[in-house]
Amino acid sequence: MMKRLVWLLFLPLWGNAQKLPDFGVNKVRFTQGDQTIVAELLTTGKNIFPENDRTYYWYSANNIRHTQGGFSGRLLNGVYTAFYPNNNLKEQGYFNNGLKDGLWHSWNENGSLHEELNWNNGILNGKFRRYDEQGNLKETGKYKKGRAIIDSLPKPANSQIATATAKTSWLKRCLQKLHLAKRNSKEHQQPAGADHSKNTGRVN
């Protein structure tokens, strides 16, 4: 009788322990090529029907793979971060059921920003920015359903200085020419009230 009571007391606890909350993701960390990747994965049990116009990223055999319109492993789902061998960030963004989604950043190995892209469930959509190796902005624009529309490129700082210098030189030359023209005009102009008797001679 006593054993039965003890069993009945522990049975609810045992039953609750088997029903742990499922957050829908697992995290992996591994090295692939020259980068270290930390990624969250979708757990099994969710039906995903791939669309042919989208590229799916999935995890299998300790590697991240990607294919258009299909997958054969555990889909990436959640935060994704890749690091260079020197531990600088290489790429960071978010996956939704294997598709890139939201704002993504990528960096050069020296730590300067390389690119900013906006994704909408696997399709580039929204503003983007690209930078040179020093992190200076070199190109901006936006994607509309995967199609890039590039804005006018901003001029580099040295180009702006050169342009300003050229404008100053041109203005200086114009002012010099105007000053010279005025001086020549004064030299050839006969003064008002001048004595004309020198030209007519004197009569006694």
DAVENRA-V150351 format. One record per residue. N is the residue number from 1. SS is DSSP state (A for helix, B for strand, O for the rest). Layout:
<<N & SS> <N & SS>>
This chain:
<<1 & O> <2 & A> <3 & A> <4 & A> <5 & A> <6 & A> <7 & A> <8 & A> <9 & A> <10 & A> <11 & A> <12 & A> <13 & A> <14 & A> <15 & A> <16 & A> <17 & A> <18 & O> <19 & O> <20 & O> <21 & O> <22 & O> <23 & O> <24 & O> <25 & B> <26 & B> <27 & B> <28 & B> <29 & B> <30 & B> <31 & B> <32 & B> <33 & O> <34 & O> <35 & B> <36 & B> <37 & B> <38 & B> <39 & B> <40 & B> <41 & B> <42 & B> <43 & O> <44 & O> <45 & O> <46 & O> <47 & O> <48 & O> <49 & O> <50 & O> <51 & O> <52 & O> <53 & O> <54 & O> <55 & B> <56 & B> <57 & B> <58 & B> <59 & B> <60 & B> <61 & O> <62 & O> <63 & B> <64 & B> <65 & B> <66 & B> <67 & B> <68 & B> <69 & O> <70 & O> <71 & O> <72 & O> <73 & O> <74 & B> <75 & B> <76 & B> <77 & B> <78 & B> <79 & B> <80 & B> <81 & B> <82 & B> <83 & B> <84 & O> <85 & O> <86 & O> <87 & O> <88 & O> <89 & B> <90 & B> <91 & B> <92 & B> <93 & B> <94 & B> <95 & B> <96 & B> <97 & O> <98 & O> <99 & B> <100 & B> <101 & B> <102 & B> <103 & B> <104 & B> <105 & B> <106 & B> <107 & B> <108 & O> <109 & O> <110 & O> <111 & O> <112 & O> <113 & B> <114 & B> <115 & B> <116 & B> <117 & B> <118 & B> <119 & B> <120 & B> <121 & O> <122 & O> <123 & B> <124 & B> <125 & O> <126 & B> <127 & B> <128 & B> <129 & B> <130 & B> <131 & B> <132 & O> <133 & O> <134 & O> <135 & O> <136 & O> <137 & B> <138 & B> <139 & B> <140 & B> <141 & B> <142 & B> <143 & B> <144 & B> <145 & O> <146 & O> <147 & B> <148 & B> <149 & B> <150 & B> <151 & O> <152 & O> <153 & O> <154 & O> <155 & O> <156 & O> <157 & A> <158 & A> <159 & A> <160 & A> <161 & A> <162 & A> <163 & A> <164 & A> <165 & A> <166 & A> <167 & A> <168 & A> <169 & A> <170 & A> <171 & A> <172 & A> <173 & A> <174 & A> <175 & A> <176 & A> <177 & A> <178 & A> <179 & A> <180 & A> <181 & A> <182 & A> <183 & A> <184 & A> <185 & A> <186 & A> <187 & A> <188 & A> <189 & O> <190 & O> <191 & O> <192 & O> <193 & O> <194 & O> <195 & O> <196 & O> <197 & A> <198 & A> <199 & A> <200 & A> <201 & O> <202 & O> <203 & O> <204 & O>>
